[in-house]
Each structure stands twice: as C-alpha cells, then as structure tokens.
Amino acid sequence: MDAFYASIEQRDKPELAGRPIVVGGKPPRGVVAAASYEARRYGVRSAMPTVRALEACRDLVLLEPRMSRYVEVSSAVFEIFRRASPLVEGLSLDEAFIDVSGRGDAEAIAHALRRDVSRELSLTVSVGVAPNKMLAKIASDVNKPDGLFVIAPSDVAAFLENLPVGRIFGVGRVTEQRLADIGVRTAGELSRLPRELLVRRFGVHGAQLWSLSRGDDRREVNPERERESIGAEQTFERDIVDVGELAGHVEQQAQRVAARLRDKGYRARVVVLKIKTAEHAIHTRRRTLPQATDEAARVSQVARELLAEIGTRFGPLRLTGVSAAGLVGRGDAEQLALPFDSDR
Amino acid sequence: MEMKLSKAQFLKGLYLAQSIADRKAATQVVANVLLRSEGKEAIVCAATDLRTSMVAEVAAEVAVEGGLSINAKHLYDIIKNLPDDVVHFKKVDNNYAEIRAGKARYKVVGMSDRDFPRLPDHREVKFKELDAQTLAEMVSKTIFSVSTDDTRHHLSGIYFECDGERARMVSTDGHRLSKVERNIGDGPKLEKGVIIPRKGVMEIKRLVESTDGTCDVGFGDGHIFVKSADVVLSVMLVDAQFPPYEQVIPSDNDKQLSLERTTFLESLKRVSIVSSERSWGIRMDLAKGRLRIASDNPDLGEAQEDLEVDYDGPDLVVGFNARYFIDVLGEMHGDRVVLELNGELDPGLIRADSGTDYVGVVMPMRI
C-alpha cells in the first residue's frame, strides 16, 4: 500500500487531502511512521524524527497514529488480496506476497487488485509482478506510488543487470560496502563473480547472494497462518439507510458465510459485522460466541444484533459485510459451554 | 506520629496490606498503606484497592499520635529486612517517615493520611461466627473455576449462598462449574446469594487460612466483611446476577462409574502430558469393565491408559479438558469418586462417592 497510514488519514479526513501530513510520534522524541507523498516532496521520510520533519516542512500536519483503525483497514485490504489467491503472505499491515501462479494472467490479476483496492477502499496500492518474491518486491517499488511494474521471466536478466546490489534481498549497508570494496555495484556484476569467491567472503549468505543476483529466489509464498476468517460483503448500488433493508442484506451475507463455513469444515467463534459509510469510513463490530457455530440462523442472528447496535448512527451505508473469525476446524477439539439459558 | 513497635507484629499487618494495595492503580495513594495511631497502645494498618480493603490493628507504644500513608510494598520490604525486632517509627516534615531498627536507618517518602480513601465502615455490620477452616476450604474448592474473562462480570467471582445453617459456594467459567456445600451451624443468613469477586475471595482465604477456630462474617452496604483476630477485611460484592447454576448440574446422567481418586487423577496427569498445551484435550473411552483415557497430539505423539471399572452400560467416547477434572480431583480428599456421564455433548459430573456436598460439572470437548 502507498503511504498506508497517511493515506488512510487523508481518506478519513477529507480536509487533509492534498496536504503534507505525517503520522507519527510527537516531538521531541517521536519519529515519523508514515508520510504522505505531499510531505515526501519536502524530503520528509519515515523513521525521521518528527522534529526534523516539521523543520523540513512548515505546513506539515502531524497526526497521532490510530493503530486500531489501520488494523481494521488492513484486514479489508487483505480480504481483497485473498480474492486474487488464498496464498497470501503478509509482511506487515500493508504489504504482502501473493502467489498467483496457475490462476491466469498475473498482470490482469494485478490490475484487478489495484482497481478493487482503489474502488472499494479509496486507497492506492503499488504492485510488482515477477517470477519470485525478491523480484516482485523490487518491482513493486519501481512505479510507486499507485503503480504497476511487471518483470516477465524473459526480462529478468536485463532488469538485474543495472540493479544496485543494495536492492537485493538481504543486502544491507555493510554488505553493500563490502561488495563495493571489491568493485561490485550492481546485481549484474555480482552474478558474474565466481560463486566460490562469495562463499569464501560471505559464507552461506554469499551463496544466497549469488543465487539472488541471478534472479534465483526459491522461497515460497507462505500464508503464515491458517485461514483467519471467512466473509461475505456487498457494496450496494446506492447507499442504504433503511435498517430493515440493511438487515435483509446482512441476513443474506450471514447465510453465505455459514454455507462457506460448512463447506470448508469450519465453525466460527467470532462473528464480525463490517459497514462502510457513504464517506467510505469503515467500522466493524464483533462478538465472541460462547460456542463456535456453523449454523446460518446463529450467524445471522448475531450479525443482525450487531447491525441493530450500530443502528442509524453512521447514516446511509454503502456496504455491509459479515465475516466469521476464530475458526475451529473439524479436526480440532472444541470446548463446549455449559448450557445456561442466559448465554443463549 | 511517633511510635515503637515489634517488627513481627508490624509485618503481619503489612503483609496483608501490601497484597491488597494496588500497585498499578492510577492514583498513587491506593498503592499505599495507611498507618494511623489508635490511642496510645495501637496503630491501624489499612490498605485498599477501592474494592477490597483491610484494616489491621497492631500493638504499638505510641509516643505522638498521628498518621500518614506509605507505599505498601516498599514499607513491607523495608520492615521485613530490618536487623532488629524493635522498630522505631517517626513521621517528620513533609510526610517523610523515619524508620530505625538496630543500626539501620531509613527516611521514606509518604503522603498525608488525609488523602487516603475512606474505607467501608463495619461498625454497623452484624457479624456471625463461621469456622475459619471451613470457609478456607470452601474457597479452595471453588476458586479455580471462577472465570478469568473480565468481560463476564457475572462469572467473575464465587457465588455465596447461606441460609444460616448451610452455606454454599458455586463458581463457573462457563465451561465447568464447581459447587460445595457445608453445614455451618448458626452462621450468617442471606436473603439471596452474593458474588464475591476473585481477588477479594483470595484475600479472604489468605486471612482465614491462618486463623484458628472461628472468624466473623457479616454483610452490609454491598460488601462482605470478614473479621479475624485484629484484622477486618471488606470486599465489594459484584453487582450482577449469577446464572441459574442448578440447571446445568446434571441429575440424570445414566453412566456412573466409581473410581479410585488418586489413580484417576494420576492417569489424567500422565495422559495429558501429550495433549495439546492449550486445550488439555483428552478422550475418555468407556466400555464394559474399562475406562480408557487417551490423548493424541500431532505435534507430540500419543498416550493411553486403561482403568478397570465396574461398568456394564453402553459404550461412550467423550472428549474433555483434563485440567478441569484434575482441578476438582485435587480438591477432593476421599478414596473413591464417582464419575457420571451421559452423552458425548452432555455435561459430566464428578463427586465424592459419599454424596453431593462437593461436585464438579465439566462440559465436554467436541472431538
């Protein structure tokens, strides 16, 4: 995602759009966690002390981080990522590897993903398409922000030829300097060194560098955790304010979720309702059940109760979604709850 | 304030105080112990976390009357390590306290006693005697199944019922429940049950455990008061409705088997070593003449153990959290226990073979 925290702030607070802003800690000790592109024009960067950022840009707006908000938006982002493929390996709240092999034209998938993120979340994402993780990550930076860059397998050698070694995965300042000492500045130059020389100088790391410099990265995309949630949501054609009408949509979404739970052999301990306001602000409400369920009636009852809690306080809604989290697989033992009526 | 007192006696009061004083509280004074003279021959030590409070009277030779409050943990550590049994204590300017014993000398930061929160008043409370060990035992037998989920207010303590002759304590975390009943003779009479919160009940146990004979118990103004020797403890009751527990205690489980308590307990411990750390899941496989306890865990391996039982009914396989049985069995004392089961999704019950004064109800795990 591009300037993720800062973009969320600018989106949530339209008065900040187009202005140089940073999300970060207060002076004197705070540092910048994210800078909008307007702020970057003044030389403001992440990890820079906020004091210096404010010196660099007099009009800079400093916002305190709202982590829970970013986490919330992040889960919406990842839901879109998972449409492209279930093999999503999150690196942080706003960055992920997605393995789309065997799922059709990767570039088309990237376009769709960028379109969905922009359309549904009003945020921009930069995507790199490449044969492996290292190259995909480098590619995603090439046309940042709001860009797409593709490295086709046939272009890999040419792309690497002039790529600074510092961009290779695992090459930090120290390694970069040590390589510079032996006259190596690009991945192309590195790839032409004898492998043994690198092993002698850098040990195992050297062997890895040599492979990476030739575009050979065999690390797999690992969806680190098992599936976290199953959800269904819908953006309405027009914003809806009528609670009864909304309840109807939520009911249908709950039933789809329950059907998919049963399909995949999961039961859920948590039901989450997500809404998006006319202003694109996303809010969620969740409830933990005393006992995991895959029953449509139960999921839908809880989702509708959550909707009732929200009521009309956010005005017309452009989207509702229901998801089931805290998933328990069929094979997992699940502790049952004592049958108190009051918990039902 | 100036006084001389015995280190051992002072420590007894401070020990209770430092355990109640709330170190993490937003207001510093709540982390303090209040010291205030009570005439010329005693002082009171008092502490509160605003829910649980204690007042202890400690014998002292008071030279100058007065009071102040000091960080309870610090003061306890200081007094505990003093080299001599006679403690000289003096309040000096700006609420500092000077403490001397033998050749050791401290000057400790304190606060004015006027800033200390008001404590619940027990002077109007009608106390009734209760055997201290009975009270401690009842708490031990139920405290482990109190819910630790802060959002479930109504399960956050031990439910206490008492009609004057029979006392009952019940606790549940929603997955298991324990209930203990005892005859108490002429004890406190409550119109309806009360919920004593976990922390307060732990303090009550701490107090009465070291009490010989009886303690005094009374209720008033939303608090339970427990008095033992020179200490009065008050605990604010949980303002919530305890769930109707009777309805989840099974009365017609048709599969009953008698087991030797320690054998059952040890088997559960052995088998659960290879169960999942999080769920403690084990399987009870009941067939004619034997109860097989088994567990398998893809990460660790398998374990099983057969117990011979006098059982002639239908087969049953049911999953349980072994911990839940281990907790109850550890609180029982007789040689034999009775396990009552029904279906694989129905609550199981464990009790002494002598009766139902103490029962544990455990919900199965779906396996």
Interface residues (C-beta under 8 A of the other chain):
Chain A: P290 A333 E334 Q335 L336 A337 L338 P339 F340 D341 S342 D343
Chain B: T172 G174 H175 R176 L177 Q241 P243 P244 Q247 V248 S276 S279 G281 G319 N321 L345 P347 V361 M363 P364 M365 R366 I367
